[in-house]
Amino acid sequence: MAAKAHSTATLRLSVGSLRIAHPITVPSGPVPATEILPALQGLVNAVVAAAEQGQAISCRKGCGACCRQLVPVSRTEGERLLELVRALPPRRREALAGRFAAAEAAIETAGLGERRGRSDRDLSTAYFALGVPCPFLEEESCSIHPDRPLICREYLVTSPPERCASPTQEGVAPLAVPKVSMAARGLQDEADDWFPLAMLMAWARSRPRKAARRTGPEWVQRFLGRLGIK
């Protein structure tokens, strides 16, 4: 089978007060949106790296308090994560399924499975109070760190990491990073919304099955358009 052709370009973007020059490589032909997610991850990484300049980041492997926050993920990220889970060895997949089931049960019991009537901020506060760990958290570290959601890449702090465990988040100083990750919401369809990462398996049971195919450059332009960048 012939290898897929790819297109490479250097994106020169103004994101908030940041100026970004970032090379990006995507498939040239029509592909599902999941195939350009690695390129979007690289773009978000570049934005975060630019925001980090001169800042002392205190986040370290093993300080997993932020992995108990509500992590909103897009449909495209959800589909990519399901692919990742399916590729795991059976024993790891089984253990992960148990953690997802426990998280889903805790969220539903607390009445947080339904977003209607709640602001995102109220939902996030109530969710963090539950202390439900991300199912991908193992030994207080992210077990899928290279493939972690876009919004996880954008959350870094400059304050002492032990403050992140406080329910009030008092004294926590997040790094000011433009929320580029939000452009992934509605990437495939305007009607697509976000869902909590811990509810991935619940979402999978009723997720949309029809997926659009566009060329890699078209997907990137669509993503940039959602950021207001032409």
N, C-alpha and C positions, 0 to 999 in steps of 0.2 A: 504494500500500500504506500502510495506516495506521501511524503511529508506535507503537512499543510503549509501554504505560503503565509508569510507574516509581513506586516507593515510596521515600520519604525519611524517615529517622528519625535521631535523635542517639543514638549508643551511649554510655552512661556505664558505664565498666568499671574494675574494679580488676585490674590485671595485675602480679603481684608487689607491689612497693612503689609502683608508679605508678598514678595516677588519670587516666583518659583520658576526654575528652568529644569524640566525633568524629562528624560527620555522615556518613551513608552512604546512597547511592542505588543501588537495584538494580531490575531488571525485576520488575513485579508478577506477571506470569504465569509459567507453567512454561517453564523454559529449561535447557540443559545447564549444568553447573557452570562451564565455561569463561567463561560470560557474566558471572559475578559476580567473577571473578578481579580485574578492575580495582578493585573495591570493597575486596577483601581486601588488595590492594597498598596502597591508601590507608590502611587500618587499620594495617598493619604500619609504614608510614611514620610514622603518628601516634605509635605506641608508641616507635619509634626516636627521634623528635624529643623526646619527653618524657624519654627516657633520656639524651639529649645535653645537657640543660640544665646549663650551667656547665662543660661539658667541651670541651677543645680537640681537635677531631678532626684527625688528620694525613693522612688519606686524600685523595689528589688525583688528578685525571685524569692518566693516564700512568704511575702506579705500579701495575703489573699483577701483582705477586707473588701476591696473594690469588687471582688468576684461574687459578692453577695448583693450587689446592686441590681436593679432591673436593667437588663441589657437589651435595648430594642434592636431587632435585626429586620432587614428587608427580605422580601420574597427571594430575591436572587441569592442573598447570603444563606437563607434557609435551605435552598436547593443544593447549594455547594456543600453545606455542612452535612446534609443527608448523604451526599456522595461520599464524604469523608468517613462517616459512620459505617456505611455499607462496606467500605474497604478495610475496616479494622478486623483483626483476628477474632474468631467467634467468642472467645472468653472475655476479651476486652469489650466487645459489643454487648455481651450479656450483662456485664457489670455496669456498663454505661446505661443500658436500658433500665436497670433497677434504680439508678440515681435519677434518671428522668422521671420515672414513675413516682418516686418519693417527692420530687420537687413539684410535679403537677398536682399531686394530692394535697400538699401543704398549701399551694396557691389557691386551689379550688375551695378548700376548707375555710380559708381566710376570706373568701368572697372576692378574690382579686383576679379571677379568670375572665371577668367581664369588664371591659373598659368604659362602657357607656355611663355617662353621668359623672365621670371623674376626670379631673384635669390630669395631664401627664405628670405634673409635679406631685400632686396628692398621691397618685398611684405609685410613683417612685418612692416616696417617703414611706408609705404603708408596706411596700414590698421589702425595702431594706430592713424595716423593723422585724420582719419574719426571720431574717438571718438564714435564708435558704441559699446554700452554696450553688454556684453554677455546676451543672453535672459534669462539665469538663475539668473541674478543679480537682487536682490530685496532689496530696501533700502540700496544700496551700500554694500550689503553682499551676499555671495553665498548661494542660496536657496537649493543647493544640495551638501553642503560642504562634508558630509561623502562619497558621490559618485562622487566627482569632478574628472576630468581627471588626469591621471598620471602626465602630465607635469605641471599642476597647483600645484601639491604637491611639485614639485622641485623648484618652483620660490618663493624665499624668499629674503628679503633685510635687510641689517644692517644699511642702511642710513635712514634719516628722511623720513617718508612715503609721505609727501607732495611733495617731489621731483619726485615721480613716475608719477605724472600727466604731467610733462614737455614733450613736443613733442620730444625734443632732448635727454631726459633721462640723462641730464647732472647731475653729482653728485650722480647718483643712484649706489649703491654698492650691486649687487646681491650676495647671498651666493654661494660659489663655491660648486656645487653639481654635481656629475657624472650623465649624462643624461640617466639613466636606462630606462626611458619611451620610448626611441626610439626603444627598442627591441620589443615593441608591434606592430610596423609597419611591415607588411608582416608576422605576426605571423601565420595567417591562410593560406596565399598564398603569394608567393614572389612578385606577381604582385600587391598586395594590397598596396595602398599608403595612405597618410594622407589627411585630408580635414579640413577646418576651422570649429570649433565647431558651430559658428553662422550659418553655412550652413548645419546644421544637417538635416533639413527637405528637403532641395534640394537634398542632398545626398541620403536620404531615398527613393526618387522617382525613383532612378536608381541604387540603391545599388545591389551588388551581392546577390542572393537568396540562392545559394547552400552553405551550411556550413559544414565543415569537423567535424568529431567527433573523439576525441582521449581521452585516459585516462588522468586523471589529471596529474600524474607524467610525461607523455609524453609531455603534453603542457608545463609544467615547464621546462623540459629539452630543448624543442624547444626555449623557451624564453631565457634561459641561453645561449644556443648556439648562439643566435643572439647577445649576449653580448660578445661572444668570451670565454665563460666559459663552460667547459665540465663537 
